[in-house]
Amino acid sequence: MAEARRSRGRAAGSSGERSPAKLRSKARAILVLSGPNLQLLGRREPSIYGRDTLAVIHARLQAIALERGARVDCRQSNHEGELCDWLGACPSEGFNGVLINAGAYTHTSLALYDAIRAIKLPAVEVHLSNPEAREAYRHESKLAAACLGKVAGFGSNSYALALRALLDHLDAKR
């Protein structure tokens, strides 16, 4: 059976007079998915992907979520089907949006495209490097048309920028 790295976190911010119960009931929940080989961050081609590990990135996202009165659930898998399963369960698990770095599946996976479209939640595509500035086969994203937007090329900060943008989008719809 496939082993997936998963770090679950629930964070509610504290602001002024709002009670923790009210914050939790209004908290936005974001699923953060990272695809194949991203468990190798920090040691895999640091000149392209940087030196931060996925655990460091997830900890930053937890801190941002805490600040913003949201929660994130960060998961990683090398298996396309598992990523699709997690996406498909999003609505029933109460998620309001998705950040997805599908790694190499970005350029090949119609299954992930279909899964993102099917859940009808705002999704943001994330990349550490800028795929359009790399090899030609990385220039096409199969996921882009199913996503609200894309953040790429800012190293590990791409995840943080994407989370803030998605939370801003969700806040604007409240």
Chimera marker file (.cmm) of the C-alpha trace (Angstrom):
<marker_set name="trace">
<marker id="1" x="0.000" y="0.000" z="0.000" r="1" g="1" b="0" radius="0.5"/>
<marker id="2" x="1.231" y="3.474" z="-0.823" r="1" g="1" b="0" radius="0.5"/>
<marker id="3" x="2.734" y="5.439" z="1.993" r="1" g="1" b="0" radius="0.5"/>
<marker id="4" x="1.925" y="9.115" z="2.042" r="1" g="1" b="0" radius="0.5"/>
<marker id="5" x="3.461" y="11.852" z="4.064" r="1" g="1" b="0" radius="0.5"/>
<marker id="6" x="0.790" y="13.728" z="5.845" r="1" g="1" b="0" radius="0.5"/>
<marker id="7" x="0.902" y="16.482" z="8.386" r="1" g="1" b="0" radius="0.5"/>
<marker id="8" x="-2.471" y="17.547" z="9.624" r="1" g="1" b="0" radius="0.5"/>
<marker id="9" x="-2.943" y="20.883" z="11.256" r="1" g="1" b="0" radius="0.5"/>
<marker id="10" x="-5.846" y="22.832" z="12.444" r="1" g="1" b="0" radius="0.5"/>
<marker id="11" x="-5.312" y="26.406" z="13.366" r="1" g="1" b="0" radius="0.5"/>
<marker id="12" x="-7.678" y="29.104" z="14.445" r="1" g="1" b="0" radius="0.5"/>
<marker id="13" x="-6.442" y="32.637" z="14.886" r="1" g="1" b="0" radius="0.5"/>
<marker id="14" x="-7.271" y="34.920" z="17.726" r="1" g="1" b="0" radius="0.5"/>
<marker id="15" x="-8.413" y="38.382" z="17.008" r="1" g="1" b="0" radius="0.5"/>
<marker id="16" x="-9.917" y="40.712" z="19.503" r="1" g="1" b="0" radius="0.5"/>
<marker id="17" x="-13.245" y="39.726" z="20.970" r="1" g="1" b="0" radius="0.5"/>
<marker id="18" x="-14.148" y="36.787" z="18.756" r="1" g="1" b="0" radius="0.5"/>
<marker id="19" x="-14.512" y="33.550" z="20.690" r="1" g="1" b="0" radius="0.5"/>
<marker id="20" x="-12.503" y="30.482" z="19.678" r="1" g="1" b="0" radius="0.5"/>
<marker id="21" x="-15.760" y="28.601" z="18.976" r="1" g="1" b="0" radius="0.5"/>
<marker id="22" x="-16.900" y="31.299" z="16.532" r="1" g="1" b="0" radius="0.5"/>
<marker id="23" x="-13.505" y="31.315" z="14.848" r="1" g="1" b="0" radius="0.5"/>
<marker id="24" x="-13.541" y="27.554" z="14.406" r="1" g="1" b="0" radius="0.5"/>
<marker id="25" x="-17.029" y="27.608" z="12.956" r="1" g="1" b="0" radius="0.5"/>
<marker id="26" x="-16.003" y="30.272" z="10.441" r="1" g="1" b="0" radius="0.5"/>
<marker id="27" x="-12.470" y="28.965" z="9.819" r="1" g="1" b="0" radius="0.5"/>
<marker id="28" x="-11.605" y="28.289" z="6.241" r="1" g="1" b="0" radius="0.5"/>
<marker id="29" x="-10.083" y="24.871" z="5.672" r="1" g="1" b="0" radius="0.5"/>
<marker id="30" x="-7.476" y="24.442" z="2.959" r="1" g="1" b="0" radius="0.5"/>
<marker id="31" x="-6.138" y="21.142" z="1.651" r="1" g="1" b="0" radius="0.5"/>
<marker id="32" x="-2.499" y="21.424" z="0.581" r="1" g="1" b="0" radius="0.5"/>
<marker id="33" x="-1.388" y="18.662" z="-1.777" r="1" g="1" b="0" radius="0.5"/>
<marker id="34" x="2.163" y="18.004" z="-2.916" r="1" g="1" b="0" radius="0.5"/>
<marker id="35" x="2.884" y="15.404" z="-5.547" r="1" g="1" b="0" radius="0.5"/>
<marker id="36" x="5.691" y="13.104" z="-6.586" r="1" g="1" b="0" radius="0.5"/>
<marker id="37" x="9.217" y="13.564" z="-5.277" r="1" g="1" b="0" radius="0.5"/>
<marker id="38" x="8.349" y="16.593" z="-3.175" r="1" g="1" b="0" radius="0.5"/>
<marker id="39" x="9.218" y="14.568" z="-0.063" r="1" g="1" b="0" radius="0.5"/>
<marker id="40" x="12.804" y="14.994" z="-1.317" r="1" g="1" b="0" radius="0.5"/>
<marker id="41" x="12.789" y="18.779" z="-1.032" r="1" g="1" b="0" radius="0.5"/>
<marker id="42" x="15.853" y="20.161" z="0.668" r="1" g="1" b="0" radius="0.5"/>
<marker id="43" x="18.161" y="17.626" z="-0.927" r="1" g="1" b="0" radius="0.5"/>
<marker id="44" x="16.770" y="17.208" z="-4.444" r="1" g="1" b="0" radius="0.5"/>
<marker id="45" x="18.372" y="19.667" z="-6.891" r="1" g="1" b="0" radius="0.5"/>
<marker id="46" x="18.600" y="22.539" z="-4.391" r="1" g="1" b="0" radius="0.5"/>
<marker id="47" x="19.730" y="24.884" z="-7.172" r="1" g="1" b="0" radius="0.5"/>
<marker id="48" x="16.231" y="24.503" z="-8.686" r="1" g="1" b="0" radius="0.5"/>
<marker id="49" x="13.983" y="23.691" z="-5.719" r="1" g="1" b="0" radius="0.5"/>
<marker id="50" x="15.833" y="25.326" z="-2.819" r="1" g="1" b="0" radius="0.5"/>
<marker id="51" x="16.971" y="23.952" z="0.518" r="1" g="1" b="0" radius="0.5"/>
<marker id="52" x="13.706" y="24.084" z="2.468" r="1" g="1" b="0" radius="0.5"/>
<marker id="53" x="12.149" y="20.723" z="3.239" r="1" g="1" b="0" radius="0.5"/>
<marker id="54" x="8.464" y="20.031" z="2.759" r="1" g="1" b="0" radius="0.5"/>
<marker id="55" x="8.129" y="19.939" z="6.577" r="1" g="1" b="0" radius="0.5"/>
<marker id="56" x="9.499" y="23.498" z="6.761" r="1" g="1" b="0" radius="0.5"/>
<marker id="57" x="7.057" y="24.636" z="4.077" r="1" g="1" b="0" radius="0.5"/>
<marker id="58" x="4.159" y="22.972" z="5.896" r="1" g="1" b="0" radius="0.5"/>
<marker id="59" x="5.158" y="24.640" z="9.186" r="1" g="1" b="0" radius="0.5"/>
<marker id="60" x="5.115" y="28.049" z="7.442" r="1" g="1" b="0" radius="0.5"/>
<marker id="61" x="1.667" y="27.333" z="6.070" r="1" g="1" b="0" radius="0.5"/>
<marker id="62" x="0.461" y="26.358" z="9.546" r="1" g="1" b="0" radius="0.5"/>
<marker id="63" x="1.716" y="29.699" z="10.894" r="1" g="1" b="0" radius="0.5"/>
<marker id="64" x="-0.010" y="31.655" z="8.125" r="1" g="1" b="0" radius="0.5"/>
<marker id="65" x="-3.229" y="29.737" z="8.690" r="1" g="1" b="0" radius="0.5"/>
<marker id="66" x="-3.054" y="30.461" z="12.411" r="1" g="1" b="0" radius="0.5"/>
<marker id="67" x="-2.596" y="34.199" z="11.698" r="1" g="1" b="0" radius="0.5"/>
<marker id="68" x="-5.545" y="34.184" z="9.328" r="1" g="1" b="0" radius="0.5"/>
<marker id="69" x="-7.969" y="32.126" z="11.408" r="1" g="1" b="0" radius="0.5"/>
<marker id="70" x="-7.831" y="29.230" z="8.978" r="1" g="1" b="0" radius="0.5"/>
<marker id="71" x="-6.614" y="25.679" z="9.060" r="1" g="1" b="0" radius="0.5"/>
<marker id="72" x="-4.516" y="23.710" z="6.627" r="1" g="1" b="0" radius="0.5"/>
<marker id="73" x="-4.161" y="19.997" z="6.110" r="1" g="1" b="0" radius="0.5"/>
<marker id="74" x="-0.906" y="19.245" z="4.289" r="1" g="1" b="0" radius="0.5"/>
<marker id="75" x="-0.435" y="15.952" z="2.454" r="1" g="1" b="0" radius="0.5"/>
<marker id="76" x="2.123" y="14.505" z="0.045" r="1" g="1" b="0" radius="0.5"/>
<marker id="77" x="1.953" y="11.463" z="-2.194" r="1" g="1" b="0" radius="0.5"/>
<marker id="78" x="3.923" y="10.037" z="-5.077" r="1" g="1" b="0" radius="0.5"/>
<marker id="79" x="0.741" y="8.371" z="-6.328" r="1" g="1" b="0" radius="0.5"/>
<marker id="80" x="-1.650" y="10.064" z="-8.729" r="1" g="1" b="0" radius="0.5"/>
<marker id="81" x="-4.640" y="8.018" z="-7.596" r="1" g="1" b="0" radius="0.5"/>
<marker id="82" x="-4.128" y="8.966" z="-3.963" r="1" g="1" b="0" radius="0.5"/>
<marker id="83" x="-4.015" y="12.660" z="-4.899" r="1" g="1" b="0" radius="0.5"/>
<marker id="84" x="-7.274" y="12.152" z="-6.834" r="1" g="1" b="0" radius="0.5"/>
<marker id="85" x="-8.843" y="10.377" z="-3.854" r="1" g="1" b="0" radius="0.5"/>
<marker id="86" x="-7.918" y="13.241" z="-1.519" r="1" g="1" b="0" radius="0.5"/>
<marker id="87" x="-9.332" y="15.783" z="-3.968" r="1" g="1" b="0" radius="0.5"/>
<marker id="88" x="-12.548" y="13.815" z="-4.348" r="1" g="1" b="0" radius="0.5"/>
<marker id="89" x="-13.048" y="13.732" z="-0.572" r="1" g="1" b="0" radius="0.5"/>
<marker id="90" x="-12.531" y="17.515" z="-0.178" r="1" g="1" b="0" radius="0.5"/>
<marker id="91" x="-16.193" y="18.562" z="-0.079" r="1" g="1" b="0" radius="0.5"/>
<marker id="92" x="-17.192" y="15.871" z="2.423" r="1" g="1" b="0" radius="0.5"/>
<marker id="93" x="-14.178" y="16.694" z="4.615" r="1" g="1" b="0" radius="0.5"/>
<marker id="94" x="-15.255" y="20.347" z="4.784" r="1" g="1" b="0" radius="0.5"/>
<marker id="95" x="-12.467" y="21.943" z="2.779" r="1" g="1" b="0" radius="0.5"/>
<marker id="96" x="-13.056" y="25.355" z="1.232" r="1" g="1" b="0" radius="0.5"/>
<marker id="97" x="-10.138" y="25.347" z="-1.192" r="1" g="1" b="0" radius="0.5"/>
<marker id="98" x="-7.030" y="23.548" z="-2.408" r="1" g="1" b="0" radius="0.5"/>
<marker id="99" x="-3.386" y="24.358" z="-3.002" r="1" g="1" b="0" radius="0.5"/>
<marker id="100" x="-1.791" y="21.813" z="-5.300" r="1" g="1" b="0" radius="0.5"/>
<marker id="101" x="1.779" y="21.287" z="-6.399" r="1" g="1" b="0" radius="0.5"/>
<marker id="102" x="1.304" y="18.234" z="-8.565" r="1" g="1" b="0" radius="0.5"/>
<marker id="103" x="4.991" y="18.086" z="-9.504" r="1" g="1" b="0" radius="0.5"/>
<marker id="104" x="5.491" y="16.267" z="-12.789" r="1" g="1" b="0" radius="0.5"/>
<marker id="105" x="1.802" y="15.281" z="-12.853" r="1" g="1" b="0" radius="0.5"/>
<marker id="106" x="1.110" y="18.926" z="-13.675" r="1" g="1" b="0" radius="0.5"/>
<marker id="107" x="2.174" y="18.245" z="-17.252" r="1" g="1" b="0" radius="0.5"/>
<marker id="108" x="0.504" y="14.879" z="-17.735" r="1" g="1" b="0" radius="0.5"/>
<marker id="109" x="-2.508" y="14.289" z="-15.509" r="1" g="1" b="0" radius="0.5"/>
<marker id="110" x="-5.955" y="14.661" z="-16.964" r="1" g="1" b="0" radius="0.5"/>
<marker id="111" x="-7.145" y="12.671" z="-13.949" r="1" g="1" b="0" radius="0.5"/>
<marker id="112" x="-6.048" y="15.451" z="-11.561" r="1" g="1" b="0" radius="0.5"/>
<marker id="113" x="-7.573" y="18.064" z="-13.876" r="1" g="1" b="0" radius="0.5"/>
<marker id="114" x="-10.883" y="16.165" z="-13.800" r="1" g="1" b="0" radius="0.5"/>
<marker id="115" x="-10.727" y="15.753" z="-10.000" r="1" g="1" b="0" radius="0.5"/>
<marker id="116" x="-10.138" y="19.482" z="-9.458" r="1" g="1" b="0" radius="0.5"/>
<marker id="117" x="-13.016" y="20.365" z="-11.785" r="1" g="1" b="0" radius="0.5"/>
<marker id="118" x="-15.318" y="17.844" z="-10.125" r="1" g="1" b="0" radius="0.5"/>
<marker id="119" x="-14.974" y="19.211" z="-6.586" r="1" g="1" b="0" radius="0.5"/>
<marker id="120" x="-15.978" y="22.741" z="-7.615" r="1" g="1" b="0" radius="0.5"/>
<marker id="121" x="-13.705" y="24.375" z="-5.022" r="1" g="1" b="0" radius="0.5"/>
<marker id="122" x="-11.193" y="27.117" z="-5.756" r="1" g="1" b="0" radius="0.5"/>
<marker id="123" x="-7.769" y="25.599" z="-6.357" r="1" g="1" b="0" radius="0.5"/>
<marker id="124" x="-4.402" y="27.276" z="-6.803" r="1" g="1" b="0" radius="0.5"/>
<marker id="125" x="-1.594" y="25.575" z="-8.694" r="1" g="1" b="0" radius="0.5"/>
<marker id="126" x="1.782" y="25.968" z="-6.959" r="1" g="1" b="0" radius="0.5"/>
<marker id="127" x="5.341" y="25.472" z="-8.201" r="1" g="1" b="0" radius="0.5"/>
<marker id="128" x="8.668" y="26.203" z="-6.562" r="1" g="1" b="0" radius="0.5"/>
<marker id="129" x="10.372" y="26.894" z="-9.885" r="1" g="1" b="0" radius="0.5"/>
<marker id="130" x="8.890" y="28.623" z="-12.910" r="1" g="1" b="0" radius="0.5"/>
<marker id="131" x="7.914" y="25.782" z="-15.280" r="1" g="1" b="0" radius="0.5"/>
<marker id="132" x="7.679" y="28.129" z="-18.261" r="1" g="1" b="0" radius="0.5"/>
<marker id="133" x="11.343" y="29.087" z="-17.774" r="1" g="1" b="0" radius="0.5"/>
<marker id="134" x="12.465" y="25.463" z="-17.801" r="1" g="1" b="0" radius="0.5"/>
<marker id="135" x="12.411" y="22.586" z="-20.282" r="1" g="1" b="0" radius="0.5"/>
<marker id="136" x="9.791" y="22.809" z="-23.037" r="1" g="1" b="0" radius="0.5"/>
<marker id="137" x="7.916" y="19.719" z="-21.791" r="1" g="1" b="0" radius="0.5"/>
<marker id="138" x="7.228" y="21.599" z="-18.525" r="1" g="1" b="0" radius="0.5"/>
<marker id="139" x="5.583" y="24.569" z="-20.259" r="1" g="1" b="0" radius="0.5"/>
<marker id="140" x="2.117" y="23.022" z="-20.477" r="1" g="1" b="0" radius="0.5"/>
<marker id="141" x="0.007" y="22.559" z="-17.370" r="1" g="1" b="0" radius="0.5"/>
<marker id="142" x="-2.898" y="20.156" z="-17.643" r="1" g="1" b="0" radius="0.5"/>
<marker id="143" x="-4.230" y="21.568" z="-14.345" r="1" g="1" b="0" radius="0.5"/>
<marker id="144" x="-4.166" y="25.313" z="-15.075" r="1" g="1" b="0" radius="0.5"/>
<marker id="145" x="-7.578" y="25.473" z="-16.725" r="1" g="1" b="0" radius="0.5"/>
<marker id="146" x="-9.179" y="23.889" z="-13.637" r="1" g="1" b="0" radius="0.5"/>
<marker id="147" x="-7.489" y="26.286" z="-11.213" r="1" g="1" b="0" radius="0.5"/>
<marker id="148" x="-8.329" y="29.754" z="-9.993" r="1" g="1" b="0" radius="0.5"/>
<marker id="149" x="-4.709" y="30.801" z="-10.402" r="1" g="1" b="0" radius="0.5"/>
<marker id="150" x="-1.074" y="29.773" z="-10.269" r="1" g="1" b="0" radius="0.5"/>
<marker id="151" x="1.906" y="30.865" z="-8.171" r="1" g="1" b="0" radius="0.5"/>
<marker id="152" x="5.298" y="29.771" z="-9.480" r="1" g="1" b="0" radius="0.5"/>
<marker id="153" x="8.944" y="30.670" z="-9.387" r="1" g="1" b="0" radius="0.5"/>
<marker id="154" x="9.278" y="31.988" z="-5.836" r="1" g="1" b="0" radius="0.5"/>
<marker id="155" x="10.825" y="28.893" z="-4.298" r="1" g="1" b="0" radius="0.5"/>
<marker id="156" x="9.246" y="27.677" z="-1.092" r="1" g="1" b="0" radius="0.5"/>
<marker id="157" x="7.578" y="31.074" z="-0.740" r="1" g="1" b="0" radius="0.5"/>
<marker id="158" x="5.291" y="30.074" z="-3.651" r="1" g="1" b="0" radius="0.5"/>
<marker id="159" x="3.234" y="27.999" z="-1.212" r="1" g="1" b="0" radius="0.5"/>
<marker id="160" x="2.887" y="30.916" z="1.243" r="1" g="1" b="0" radius="0.5"/>
<marker id="161" x="1.934" y="33.355" z="-1.504" r="1" g="1" b="0" radius="0.5"/>
<marker id="162" x="-0.611" y="30.891" z="-2.866" r="1" g="1" b="0" radius="0.5"/>
<marker id="163" x="-2.173" y="30.314" z="0.562" r="1" g="1" b="0" radius="0.5"/>
<marker id="164" x="-2.509" y="34.036" z="1.216" r="1" g="1" b="0" radius="0.5"/>
<marker id="165" x="-4.058" y="34.594" z="-2.212" r="1" g="1" b="0" radius="0.5"/>
<marker id="166" x="-6.526" y="31.738" z="-1.763" r="1" g="1" b="0" radius="0.5"/>
<marker id="167" x="-7.535" y="32.977" z="1.696" r="1" g="1" b="0" radius="0.5"/>
<marker id="168" x="-7.968" y="36.502" z="0.293" r="1" g="1" b="0" radius="0.5"/>
<marker id="169" x="-10.193" y="35.058" z="-2.439" r="1" g="1" b="0" radius="0.5"/>
<marker id="170" x="-12.284" y="33.159" z="0.091" r="1" g="1" b="0" radius="0.5"/>
<marker id="171" x="-12.533" y="36.207" z="2.372" r="1" g="1" b="0" radius="0.5"/>
<marker id="172" x="-13.802" y="38.320" z="-0.532" r="1" g="1" b="0" radius="0.5"/>
<marker id="173" x="-16.616" y="35.799" z="-1.092" r="1" g="1" b="0" radius="0.5"/>
<marker id="174" x="-17.783" y="35.808" z="2.572" r="1" g="1" b="0" radius="0.5"/>
<link id1="1" id2="2" r="1" g="1" b="0" radius="0.2"/>
<link id1="2" id2="3" r="1" g="1" b="0" radius="0.2"/>
<link id1="3" id2="4" r="1" g="1" b="0" radius="0.2"/>
<link id1="4" id2="5" r="1" g="1" b="0" radius="0.2"/>
<link id1="5" id2="6" r="1" g="1" b="0" radius="0.2"/>
<link id1="6" id2="7" r="1" g="1" b="0" radius="0.2"/>
<link id1="7" id2="8" r="1" g="1" b="0" radius="0.2"/>
<link id1="8" id2="9" r="1" g="1" b="0" radius="0.2"/>
<link id1="9" id2="10" r="1" g="1" b="0" radius="0.2"/>
<link id1="10" id2="11" r="1" g="1" b="0" radius="0.2"/>
<link id1="11" id2="12" r="1" g="1" b="0" radius="0.2"/>
<link id1="12" id2="13" r="1" g="1" b="0" radius="0.2"/>
<link id1="13" id2="14" r="1" g="1" b="0" radius="0.2"/>
<link id1="14" id2="15" r="1" g="1" b="0" radius="0.2"/>
<link id1="15" id2="16" r="1" g="1" b="0" radius="0.2"/>
<link id1="16" id2="17" r="1" g="1" b="0" radius="0.2"/>
<link id1="17" id2="18" r="1" g="1" b="0" radius="0.2"/>
<link id1="18" id2="19" r="1" g="1" b="0" radius="0.2"/>
<link id1="19" id2="20" r="1" g="1" b="0" radius="0.2"/>
<link id1="20" id2="21" r="1" g="1" b="0" radius="0.2"/>
<link id1="21" id2="22" r="1" g="1" b="0" radius="0.2"/>
<link id1="22" id2="23" r="1" g="1" b="0" radius="0.2"/>
<link id1="23" id2="24" r="1" g="1" b="0" radius="0.2"/>
<link id1="24" id2="25" r="1" g="1" b="0" radius="0.2"/>
<link id1="25" id2="26" r="1" g="1" b="0" radius="0.2"/>
<link id1="26" id2="27" r="1" g="1" b="0" radius="0.2"/>
<link id1="27" id2="28" r="1" g="1" b="0" radius="0.2"/>
<link id1="28" id2="29" r="1" g="1" b="0" radius="0.2"/>
<link id1="29" id2="30" r="1" g="1" b="0" radius="0.2"/>
<link id1="30" id2="31" r="1" g="1" b="0" radius="0.2"/>
<link id1="31" id2="32" r="1" g="1" b="0" radius="0.2"/>
<link id1="32" id2="33" r="1" g="1" b="0" radius="0.2"/>
<link id1="33" id2="34" r="1" g="1" b="0" radius="0.2"/>
<link id1="34" id2="35" r="1" g="1" b="0" radius="0.2"/>
<link id1="35" id2="36" r="1" g="1" b="0" radius="0.2"/>
<link id1="36" id2="37" r="1" g="1" b="0" radius="0.2"/>
<link id1="37" id2="38" r="1" g="1" b="0" radius="0.2"/>
<link id1="38" id2="39" r="1" g="1" b="0" radius="0.2"/>
<link id1="39" id2="40" r="1" g="1" b="0" radius="0.2"/>
<link id1="40" id2="41" r="1" g="1" b="0" radius="0.2"/>
<link id1="41" id2="42" r="1" g="1" b="0" radius="0.2"/>
<link id1="42" id2="43" r="1" g="1" b="0" radius="0.2"/>
<link id1="43" id2="44" r="1" g="1" b="0" radius="0.2"/>
<link id1="44" id2="45" r="1" g="1" b="0" radius="0.2"/>
<link id1="45" id2="46" r="1" g="1" b="0" radius="0.2"/>
<link id1="46" id2="47" r="1" g="1" b="0" radius="0.2"/>
<link id1="47" id2="48" r="1" g="1" b="0" radius="0.2"/>
<link id1="48" id2="49" r="1" g="1" b="0" radius="0.2"/>
<link id1="49" id2="50" r="1" g="1" b="0" radius="0.2"/>
<link id1="50" id2="51" r="1" g="1" b="0" radius="0.2"/>
<link id1="51" id2="52" r="1" g="1" b="0" radius="0.2"/>
<link id1="52" id2="53" r="1" g="1" b="0" radius="0.2"/>
<link id1="53" id2="54" r="1" g="1" b="0" radius="0.2"/>
<link id1="54" id2="55" r="1" g="1" b="0" radius="0.2"/>
<link id1="55" id2="56" r="1" g="1" b="0" radius="0.2"/>
<link id1="56" id2="57" r="1" g="1" b="0" radius="0.2"/>
<link id1="57" id2="58" r="1" g="1" b="0" radius="0.2"/>
<link id1="58" id2="59" r="1" g="1" b="0" radius="0.2"/>
<link id1="59" id2="60" r="1" g="1" b="0" radius="0.2"/>
<link id1="60" id2="61" r="1" g="1" b="0" radius="0.2"/>
<link id1="61" id2="62" r="1" g="1" b="0" radius="0.2"/>
<link id1="62" id2="63" r="1" g="1" b="0" radius="0.2"/>
<link id1="63" id2="64" r="1" g="1" b="0" radius="0.2"/>
<link id1="64" id2="65" r="1" g="1" b="0" radius="0.2"/>
<link id1="65" id2="66" r="1" g="1" b="0" radius="0.2"/>
<link id1="66" id2="67" r="1" g="1" b="0" radius="0.2"/>
<link id1="67" id2="68" r="1" g="1" b="0" radius="0.2"/>
<link id1="68" id2="69" r="1" g="1" b="0" radius="0.2"/>
<link id1="69" id2="70" r="1" g="1" b="0" radius="0.2"/>
<link id1="70" id2="71" r="1" g="1" b="0" radius="0.2"/>
<link id1="71" id2="72" r="1" g="1" b="0" radius="0.2"/>
<link id1="72" id2="73" r="1" g="1" b="0" radius="0.2"/>
<link id1="73" id2="74" r="1" g="1" b="0" radius="0.2"/>
<link id1="74" id2="75" r="1" g="1" b="0" radius="0.2"/>
<link id1="75" id2="76" r="1" g="1" b="0" radius="0.2"/>
<link id1="76" id2="77" r="1" g="1" b="0" radius="0.2"/>
<link id1="77" id2="78" r="1" g="1" b="0" radius="0.2"/>
<link id1="78" id2="79" r="1" g="1" b="0" radius="0.2"/>
<link id1="79" id2="80" r="1" g="1" b="0" radius="0.2"/>
<link id1="80" id2="81" r="1" g="1" b="0" radius="0.2"/>
<link id1="81" id2="82" r="1" g="1" b="0" radius="0.2"/>
<link id1="82" id2="83" r="1" g="1" b="0" radius="0.2"/>
<link id1="83" id2="84" r="1" g="1" b="0" radius="0.2"/>
<link id1="84" id2="85" r="1" g="1" b="0" radius="0.2"/>
<link id1="85" id2="86" r="1" g="1" b="0" radius="0.2"/>
<link id1="86" id2="87" r="1" g="1" b="0" radius="0.2"/>
<link id1="87" id2="88" r="1" g="1" b="0" radius="0.2"/>
<link id1="88" id2="89" r="1" g="1" b="0" radius="0.2"/>
<link id1="89" id2="90" r="1" g="1" b="0" radius="0.2"/>
<link id1="90" id2="91" r="1" g="1" b="0" radius="0.2"/>
<link id1="91" id2="92" r="1" g="1" b="0" radius="0.2"/>
<link id1="92" id2="93" r="1" g="1" b="0" radius="0.2"/>
<link id1="93" id2="94" r="1" g="1" b="0" radius="0.2"/>
<link id1="94" id2="95" r="1" g="1" b="0" radius="0.2"/>
<link id1="95" id2="96" r="1" g="1" b="0" radius="0.2"/>
<link id1="96" id2="97" r="1" g="1" b="0" radius="0.2"/>
<link id1="97" id2="98" r="1" g="1" b="0" radius="0.2"/>
<link id1="98" id2="99" r="1" g="1" b="0" radius="0.2"/>
<link id1="99" id2="100" r="1" g="1" b="0" radius="0.2"/>
<link id1="100" id2="101" r="1" g="1" b="0" radius="0.2"/>
<link id1="101" id2="102" r="1" g="1" b="0" radius="0.2"/>
<link id1="102" id2="103" r="1" g="1" b="0" radius="0.2"/>
<link id1="103" id2="104" r="1" g="1" b="0" radius="0.2"/>
<link id1="104" id2="105" r="1" g="1" b="0" radius="0.2"/>
<link id1="105" id2="106" r="1" g="1" b="0" radius="0.2"/>
<link id1="106" id2="107" r="1" g="1" b="0" radius="0.2"/>
<link id1="107" id2="108" r="1" g="1" b="0" radius="0.2"/>
<link id1="108" id2="109" r="1" g="1" b="0" radius="0.2"/>
<link id1="109" id2="110" r="1" g="1" b="0" radius="0.2"/>
<link id1="110" id2="111" r="1" g="1" b="0" radius="0.2"/>
<link id1="111" id2="112" r="1" g="1" b="0" radius="0.2"/>
<link id1="112" id2="113" r="1" g="1" b="0" radius="0.2"/>
<link id1="113" id2="114" r="1" g="1" b="0" radius="0.2"/>
<link id1="114" id2="115" r="1" g="1" b="0" radius="0.2"/>
<link id1="115" id2="116" r="1" g="1" b="0" radius="0.2"/>
<link id1="116" id2="117" r="1" g="1" b="0" radius="0.2"/>
<link id1="117" id2="118" r="1" g="1" b="0" radius="0.2"/>
<link id1="118" id2="119" r="1" g="1" b="0" radius="0.2"/>
<link id1="119" id2="120" r="1" g="1" b="0" radius="0.2"/>
<link id1="120" id2="121" r="1" g="1" b="0" radius="0.2"/>
<link id1="121" id2="122" r="1" g="1" b="0" radius="0.2"/>
<link id1="122" id2="123" r="1" g="1" b="0" radius="0.2"/>
<link id1="123" id2="124" r="1" g="1" b="0" radius="0.2"/>
<link id1="124" id2="125" r="1" g="1" b="0" radius="0.2"/>
<link id1="125" id2="126" r="1" g="1" b="0" radius="0.2"/>
<link id1="126" id2="127" r="1" g="1" b="0" radius="0.2"/>
<link id1="127" id2="128" r="1" g="1" b="0" radius="0.2"/>
<link id1="128" id2="129" r="1" g="1" b="0" radius="0.2"/>
<link id1="129" id2="130" r="1" g="1" b="0" radius="0.2"/>
<link id1="130" id2="131" r="1" g="1" b="0" radius="0.2"/>
<link id1="131" id2="132" r="1" g="1" b="0" radius="0.2"/>
<link id1="132" id2="133" r="1" g="1" b="0" radius="0.2"/>
<link id1="133" id2="134" r="1" g="1" b="0" radius="0.2"/>
<link id1="134" id2="135" r="1" g="1" b="0" radius="0.2"/>
<link id1="135" id2="136" r="1" g="1" b="0" radius="0.2"/>
<link id1="136" id2="137" r="1" g="1" b="0" radius="0.2"/>
<link id1="137" id2="138" r="1" g="1" b="0" radius="0.2"/>
<link id1="138" id2="139" r="1" g="1" b="0" radius="0.2"/>
<link id1="139" id2="140" r="1" g="1" b="0" radius="0.2"/>
<link id1="140" id2="141" r="1" g="1" b="0" radius="0.2"/>
<link id1="141" id2="142" r="1" g="1" b="0" radius="0.2"/>
<link id1="142" id2="143" r="1" g="1" b="0" radius="0.2"/>
<link id1="143" id2="144" r="1" g="1" b="0" radius="0.2"/>
<link id1="144" id2="145" r="1" g="1" b="0" radius="0.2"/>
<link id1="145" id2="146" r="1" g="1" b="0" radius="0.2"/>
<link id1="146" id2="147" r="1" g="1" b="0" radius="0.2"/>
<link id1="147" id2="148" r="1" g="1" b="0" radius="0.2"/>
<link id1="148" id2="149" r="1" g="1" b="0" radius="0.2"/>
<link id1="149" id2="150" r="1" g="1" b="0" radius="0.2"/>
<link id1="150" id2="151" r="1" g="1" b="0" radius="0.2"/>
<link id1="151" id2="152" r="1" g="1" b="0" radius="0.2"/>
<link id1="152" id2="153" r="1" g="1" b="0" radius="0.2"/>
<link id1="153" id2="154" r="1" g="1" b="0" radius="0.2"/>
<link id1="154" id2="155" r="1" g="1" b="0" radius="0.2"/>
<link id1="155" id2="156" r="1" g="1" b="0" radius="0.2"/>
<link id1="156" id2="157" r="1" g="1" b="0" radius="0.2"/>
<link id1="157" id2="158" r="1" g="1" b="0" radius="0.2"/>
<link id1="158" id2="159" r="1" g="1" b="0" radius="0.2"/>
<link id1="159" id2="160" r="1" g="1" b="0" radius="0.2"/>
<link id1="160" id2="161" r="1" g="1" b="0" radius="0.2"/>
<link id1="161" id2="162" r="1" g="1" b="0" radius="0.2"/>
<link id1="162" id2="163" r="1" g="1" b="0" radius="0.2"/>
<link id1="163" id2="164" r="1" g="1" b="0" radius="0.2"/>
<link id1="164" id2="165" r="1" g="1" b="0" radius="0.2"/>
<link id1="165" id2="166" r="1" g="1" b="0" radius="0.2"/>
<link id1="166" id2="167" r="1" g="1" b="0" radius="0.2"/>
<link id1="167" id2="168" r="1" g="1" b="0" radius="0.2"/>
<link id1="168" id2="169" r="1" g="1" b="0" radius="0.2"/>
<link id1="169" id2="170" r="1" g="1" b="0" radius="0.2"/>
<link id1="170" id2="171" r="1" g="1" b="0" radius="0.2"/>
<link id1="171" id2="172" r="1" g="1" b="0" radius="0.2"/>
<link id1="172" id2="173" r="1" g="1" b="0" radius="0.2"/>
<link id1="173" id2="174" r="1" g="1" b="0" radius="0.2"/>
</marker_set>
